[in-house]
Structure formats: structure tokens, C-alpha cells
Amino acid sequence: MIRCDRTTAWAALKGHYEAHGRDLDLREAFGRDPARFERFAVEAPEVFADLSKNLWDEATHRLLAELARECGLEARRDAMLAGEAVNVTEGRAVLHTALRAPRGQGPFSEEVHDVLDRMLAYAESVRDTASSGFTDVVNIGIGGSDLGPQMAVPALDAFVHRGLRFHFVSNVDGHDIAPVLRGLKPDTTLFIIASKTFTTQETMANARVAHEWFVQQGGTDTAKHFVATTTNVQAAAEFGISTTFGFWDWVGGRYSLWSAIGLPIAIALGREHFRAFLDGAHAMDRHFAAAPLEKNLPMQLGLLDVWYRNFHGFTSRSVAPYHQGLKRLPAYLQQLEMESNGKRVDLEGQPLPYGTSPVVWGEPGTNGQHAYFQMLHQGTDVIPVEFILVKTPTHGHADLHSKLLANGLAQAQALMLGKTTEQALGEKAPTASKALDAATIARHRTFPGNRPSTTLLLERLTPRALGALVAMYEHRVFTSGALWGLNAYDQWGVELGKALCNDLLPRLASGDPTGLDASTAGLLRRLRG
Ligand code: F6P
């Protein structure tokens, strides 16, 4: 893989940005090209993408494809899919795609399907509530062992077992687990202890609290009420858990919802819908593996990310799912994208001379409109927005849904079209101050417009569609990470804080400030005072 800044396409993109890219005006671009919508539309399994409201033209598009080819993106993709150890700093393959390949296809197929079959059979047994007696399922895990199930279960609410309640405990803050335990009974609760390593401080501490509570409340059958999803079967056994669903070191934490970590999703949805979830992801994998670069949705999105980050200099991207079920998608994407691509050195450990992961953030629409969209429209920074619209809802409130869709379309339109001062002058503003003249008020009411957005359109938010959507994001992160020449599959950046926490924990009891900086020592003193 050649690093992106060492290619001729990179230099050409720089020239193109200076000459045309910086000043591209979307309103003029649509005026010039009546086929712009079709030209920048990409159809992938379950996801239609309108990329036409982005700050690029055909030349940008062509040069970005050249950049990808010169960097060797397709060969890198093939290496990952074939199971080469592309996670170089940990010497591991990156094979979450193997978790959703049909039996007999892809690496490790037998192992994957053995665990999957066992896990789905177990999920069905829990769903048979008349015989299992369960009413509540509590997943205790953090990061990748939490965010996937926590995002997917509410997203697929329409498909969730109506006799079971799902809870997610992640934070080591007792304010997380305490209210959950308050509503539970030991005889009807299943605890899933989810941890790839089975060593994570937060998860182990919460698992111990849950078990203590279980025993104090008169629970006796730990074997029935506690199961583990982990690569560290021995540690789970030492904890006293006999039912374990395993996975492998080639499944990264933030790519693990397809593995045993997806157990809460499998219990919520049942066998057939969980398989549909995997199928949707597999369909996106095949698209990613085979579609030409110019029509390959994850690659196009990843290239756009590079264009915005490194040429336009945009430092963040806002995700706006117009579906309340996707309320945890921004948090899920924060880990997926920022833990993967939040790196500052290349594969050889050399500092990267350009920006990498943008800040990813957002809230479901329309809530975000009444909070931070003001800044998106009139703030000083340009922040590309990603709208996710779902054509058909799973509820019967047609009027609400029309309003939701109209809002999503309108926001994308408003970002692009803006409003000139002349237009604002011609309007009445009922709340405008009488103390200011009309021209001043009009300047406050001007929208610059030309603010970019992508719209992703799903027919329905089914298990298959969600699978495809999440896989699309995974491959997009691969694409930008590969072009940036970094290792998207390690996370050394979380280690230092963990080590310092281990040092500080006994000091909270002893008060010993030896060797601490003055600020930390001062705070420690106040916390103990
Ligand atoms: O935050 C660091 C991290 O290692 C994540 O990558 C991972 O998803 C999370 O901690 C949880 O780790 P585990 O599943 O091993 O408990």
C-alpha cells in the first residue's frame, strides 16, 4: 500500500482543489448538470446513497478513484478479506466478514458456524419464556462488547420479542447498574457478561456487582442466570460461568456484534432475523469486494471522507438518523470510526503529515434540528451531514412519518440552498427587534448555503437492512484508514489511561500523592477531604 500523500493523484487532487474544488458551488453545479443526482447516486444492497449534495465534481470523483488505485486500495481490501494479518501491530487478521459468510464460504467457516448454531439454539431457548422463565436480559460489557447490541436492539424494536426486556450496563459508574438492578428479580433475569478479553475493569466490576446482587436476592442457579461471550473461556470459567459462547482474536472489539457478542441481538430477534442481519452484512461485503470503485458505496464514502478531511480541512461529520430506533447509531459510529482511524502514525510508526479520523457525532432527527442544527446552518465551520432516511416505518402513524421525512429532506435542502441577504430582506420576521434596521436583521437571517450532505435511504429498517448499513460503515472506515496508511485495527490509545487508573485507584484510599503532578494531587486531596 502506498501512502496517499506519496501518490501523483494526491498532488493532482491538491491542484484540483486549489483551482476548482475550494470554490465549488452546489447550486451552480446542479444548475449546470441536470443529471447530477443520477451521476452521484450509488446503489448498494439495502442502501441507496445520494452523494450529489457533496462538494465534488466529476474531476474530483475521477481523481479520488485514481488515488485509491494508486494507493493499492483494492489489493489491500482483498488481503483483509483473505485473512492476511493486516492488523500489523498485533499480528492479527481482521476477519469480521467471515462471521457473516454462509457456511462453507470464507475463512474459519466451521468454527464460526458451530458457535453461531449453538448460540442461536441457546437464544431460542431463552426466547421460549414459558419454559426458560426469563423476562429480563442484562448485557454487561463496554465499548465493542456493548455498543453494537445496544444500538441494534432498539433499532430493530419492531422485531424484538415482546415478552423480554433488554438492559445494557456498561459504565463503571454505579449509577448505570443500580437503576437496572432495582427493577429486576433474580429468578427471571439472564446476565450476559460480554468481554472479548474478560479482563476489562468496568465489565468485571459490574459482573461482580451483578452476581453479588443475584446471591443477596436469593438467586441460586448461577449456571442458568450467568453466561459469557468472550475469547477468554478460561477466565469466564474462573469467574464461575459454565455457559460460554466464544469468538476469536481476529474479531476486533468494535467489529464484534456479528460474533457471540451479538447474543443479546440474537435473543431479541430470534434465529431467522439474526441470520437476516448477518445476510445483509454479507451482501454489503460482496458489494464491497466486487463493485467497481466508482460505484462501490463504502469506498466512495471513504474517499469522500479523505477529500473533506485532507483537502477541505473539515474536522467533523454529523450523523443524523431520521429514525428514533437509530438513536445509538452515532455512539456506535464514534467507536467504529474514531477508535479505528484516530491514529497519528503510519504502519511504520512514522508521524502522519495530515489529519485522520474526523469527529463523528449526532442525534436522531428531528431532535438535532432543535439543538445544534443552528450551528450547521449558520456557524463558522462547515460540517458535512449524513442523513439517514427510512422510507417505510414499522408503525402506523403515517402522518408523523411524512413529517419526519419532509424534515430530513428540508434540512439537506436548506444546508445546500441557504438564503441570501436579499431574500431575507424580502421576508417578514415576526420576532425581529424594532431597534435594528431591516438590513441588519436580514444579515442575521442570511444562510450561506453550499453546505454538503449525504443522504442514505433505506426501504425499511429490517434486520437485513441494518446489517448492510453497519457493514457499509465498517468498510468505509477501512477505506479511509487504508488510504491514510494507518492501522485501523489496534487501539493503543486507550492503554495509558487504564494504566494510570490502576495507579490512582489505591491512592484514592491511601491519599498518597507521591510522584503525582500538582493538579492531580490537588484534586485527589479534595476528593478525599
Ligand atoms: O476501549 C478499548 C477496548 O479495548 C475496545 O476496543 C473494546 O471494544 C472495549 O475496550 C471492551 O473490551 P473487552 O470486550 O475486552 O471487554
Residues whose N, C-alpha, C, O or C-beta is under 5 A from the ligand:
A	BS01	F6P	I142 G143 G144 S145 A194 S195 K196 T197 F198 T200 T203 G253 R254 Q491 V494
